[in-house]
């Protein structure tokens, strides 16, 4: 895998050394059975200088599509959604920077990318005018390949983006975000950095509480809380409530119900929401109903149920909420 020199090779070496070369248990309580199963299928290798030799993962999105027919069906899928979505023009405005991100990442603008574009369009539509004018701080939990974070930096160049994930997956974000934005300042949470100038800050999940230097304007989780155990989800909600502003927005898009490989049950409506939370959007996600492929994917976790020769419906409904979270209660 040929890669360019990145602004922070040491960041990659640090993550790789701690979470791939060592078999520590610092994250064990945050790693659900879903990830324990998928990590066995990862193929990740860095050389001594931090250059990526192989970077292949599974379980957090599909962006490396090469087949022309698969790409055509994806475009048809986008169009079928855009015809029905009232926010189509907001979504289309984000397509240009999205193609820039994909070109830099050397990936295809897949259906996974399209869904994140739709989510960002919804968030932007509900941001206040004052929020759009200041330097925003985003907190994104579980950004997979880093597509959404990279896109946000194009749309809001004067922003700080904090990425939190399990260490092995965080390496993908640290690599791809640097690839797309090599001119930006990229730091790990355990490094010295200036909170006023850092662009991308990478935090392994066990160090979440070290991120107490910010008040977060936008918090985002897309289809990864559904793969966490309840105690981990509760931990994130508690942190969000403690470090959000009065007008901060939390976008949460996850399966209504998911049973993980070891039997853990994740239910969207049983996340630690509170009656005091104000849900601006609360519905089944209108762009997460089906995808188009011409064949079943092999050797990957089951995500879709086949209902026709090309149309694949999600196994379970996906809900999303855009919420103004209440702060921590005093009780």
Buried (B, 14 or more C-beta within 10 A) or exposed (E): EEBEEBBBBEBBBBBBEBBBEEEEEBBEEBBBBBBEBBBEEBEBEBEEEBBBEEBEBBBBBBBEBEEEEBBEBBEEBBEBBBEEBEBBEBBEBBBEBBEBBBEBBEBBBBBBBBBBBBBBBBBBEEBEEEBEEEEBBBBBBBBBBBBBBBBBBBBBEEBBBBBBBBBBBBBBBBBBBBBBBBEBBBBBBEBEBEEEEBBBBBBBBBBBEEBEEBEBBBBBBBBBBBBBBBEBBEBBBEBBBEBBBEEBBBBBBBBBBBEBEEEBEBBBEEBBBEEEBEBBBBEEBBBBBBBBBEEEEEEEEEBBEEEEEBBBBBEBBBBBBBBBBBBBEEE
